Amino acid sequence: MAKKAAKNLVIVESPAKAKTIGKYLGPDYEVMASMGHLRDLPKSKIGIDFENDFKPDYRAIRGKEDIIKSLKKAADKADMVYLATDPDREGEAISWHLKYLLDLDDAKTRRVTFNEITKKVVQESIAAPRRIDQDLVDAQQARRVLDRIVGYRLSPLLWKKIRRGLSAGRVQSVAMRLVAQREKEIETFVPQEYWTLDALLHKQGDKALFKAHYYGKNGKKYEPASQAETQAICEDVMSRTFSVKSVKRADKKRSPSPPFTTSTLQQEASRKLNMTPRRTMAIAQQLYEGVELSGEGAVGLITYMRTDSLRISHEAQVAARALIDSRYGAAYRPNAFRQYKAKAGAQDAHEAIRPSNVSLTPEQVKGDLSGEQYRLYKLIWSRFLASQMSNAVYDSVTAELQAGDHSFRASASSLKFAGYAAVYEESRDEEKEEKEPALPPLEEGETVQLQKMEPLQHFTQPPAHFTDASLIRALEENGIGRPSTYAPTVSTILDREYVVKEGKYLRMTPLGSVVNDLMCQRFPKIVDVKFTANMEKELDEVESGDKNWKELLREFYGDFEENLSQVEKDMEGVYLKVPDEVSEEKCDVCGRNMVVKSGRFGRFLACPGYPECTFTKPLVVQMPGRCPKCGGRLMKRTGVSQKSGKQYTYYCCDRSTAADESQRCDFRTWDVPTKDDCPLCGWTMFKKSGKGFNRPFCINPDCPNFLPEDKRGYRKKTEDGGEAAGAKAAAKGTKKTTKKVTKAAPKGAQKSPKVTAKKGEEKE
């Protein structure tokens, strides 16, 4: 017997979402997937009719004919068609294109959106459909046409004047300019000297030392600027008696961070999980669309992940408070609901990113998720729950000490009540703060003994290079792009090799510098941060119905076309050369400094003497931290297995290739160096290689924090591709060698131990 046709057709974008939604709607609904876009501007040409008021030449995407045919067949049989693509501008435009391709009548077409894919929300949304919002569609059309004009008119100019295969973009070019500006700030930064002065003190009869920082003289704050000034203060206070002038104790409260937006999720996933923005959004999409859970089938675990809103539904807040009560106790729940205000200019179209069902804890679903899905879900779940919890309370003590006319201050804080910190604490891009040790019980008027003075010279530091996280934050703060564009923008400038990653930091390449200079000199309006931010506001005005999208295009195109024509005229016969990026690596054959080149497999080092000298080798990248053997720089290198021919990554000291054999250092490891130092011994800490977050560990065997190699989470491999552990190695007759590290090096220089790294490989 033939299956009865469903009365209603629901069209979503992906099979995963179709499977999840189909489970909630029953036999009267057939749910099908469009597999993303089905109609777009052609790839082979600009696809915009400028003579006909910017009319887009939309065409069915090649290769999607069978999908369009099957959707149209199902739509013709259905009584009602629900277009349920993503709840943003792009999703609205996809629904609009579907309506055209499937030739749907207004009478049988409905638009529905799901902020979260749960049974309750899906059924409520289907029961309350709406028409396609043409203002949303027009805002997306305006963005698409603007980006097409800039990309398809500027990219050919870059091909002719610099190199084939390059591209320019309305948002990517501004992002690249931000990176270039930061690099210029770093290059032109002039360090300023300053000094700090600490007194190491102890109570009478107590040998435990505590530290007090120099505050100033005669009650006024003062910072010594030179060694002479610092020395004069030291000499003066050495003959003085230190007394406790005042002791203040107070409870300091710290509030939780708000739940995630797209931008903050990408930033925190980069910092905590080492995920790229693109990967973060791909995993978040999986969690939103639905994951197969044991006994429940496909379940959407989080709300929609492209949002700039901090709004949380009342139902979600109530559920969070109930979970806090049952899991942590009433003290961890604030008296009133926590509300967070979004930044000015936020669209606020959806809720913040949160778990669809907060009672579904990460531990409960861990067995059904991949490692990346689990870590990202745990991050989202923890951040949301913490955002609804009580403040953390710290017991803060500040003591002011007097030595003649000079004032010193000592402070310490300890956690008194964890509050939200029992669940989650936000990471920072900046260097970690040093925690002050606890103070002894001090009383006003008592005298303390001076052990010694510690004058320290410092120099101001330049701003840090951008990371994925800090660049996304800069884009958001400057109003560049919107939640859906952050990840593609960062990925594009990396894919084009305008910017490269060294460790976690982004650095301009010579190619990127040449392209950026051309854009800044010839198209200053396109790369102007304020202009681009204002364009985003105008797109928002189109979305709200306050501006016509064709009017926006007309205003932009006139000046742009005039500027482009003038540039093409001025640059007739001008060609820009991209200088070679010279490295410190010497050619093994002729001794020249090698240069960085790009090939089909990425960047590599080549001898500049080509064609006379054809020597090449893998690119070396400097890593954070210091060599634990000699204190030198740590480098990332690649090698090729003699047995399998596969490439592998390892880390070694930059002195491993020193011309003078007596100066060479043989430190080598498969673990990844980090910027963190061990708080106990001062050695650079390392972490297991691989995707996702891996906790740093100390490799100093004399340190209480030392983590033995067999507990670092994976088995090593030999250079020939075999496992260098256990029975497998024994069966092959492979001799297992282990890393031997002797006495700990002092903090700072890290001069030390003899380290013999075992020969092996571990792919990243």
Secondary structure, 3 states (H helix, E strand, C coil): CCCCCCCEEEEECCHHHHHHHHHHHCCCEEEEECCCCCEECCCCCCCEEHHHCCEECCEECCCCHHHHHHHHHHHHHCCEEEECCCCCHHHHHHHHHHHHHCCCCHHHEEECCCCECCHHHHHHHHHCCECCCHHHHHHHHHHHHHHHHHHHHHHHHHHHHCCCCCCCCCCHHHHHHHHHHHHHHHHHCCCCEEEEEEEEEEECCCCCCEEEEEEEECCEECCCCCHHHHHHHHHHHHCCCEEEEEEEEEEEEECCCCCECHHHHHHHHHHHHCCCHHHHHHHHHHHHHCEEECCCEEECCEECCCCCCCCCCHHHHHHHHHHHHHHCCHHHCCCCCCCCCCCCCCCCCCCCECECCCCCCHHHHHHHCCHHHHHHHHHHHHHHHHHCCCCEEEEEEEEEEEECCEEEEEEEEEEEECHHHHCCCCCCCCCCCCCCCCCCCCCCCCEEEEEEEEEEEEECCCCCCCEHHHHHHHHHHCCCCCCCCHHHHHHHHHHCCCEEEECCEEEECHHHHHHHHHHHHHCCCCCCHHHHHHHHHHHHHHHCCCCCHHHHHHHHHHHHHHHHHHHHHHCCCCCCCCCCEEEEEECCCCCCEEEEEEECCEEEEECCCCCCCCCEEECCEEEEEECCCCCCEEEEEEEECCCCCCEEEEEEEHHHHCCCHHHCCCCEECCEEEEEECCCCCCEEEECCCCCCCCCEECCCCCCCECCHHHCCCCCECCCCCECCHHHHHHHCCCCCCCEECCCCCCCCCCCCCEECCCCEECC
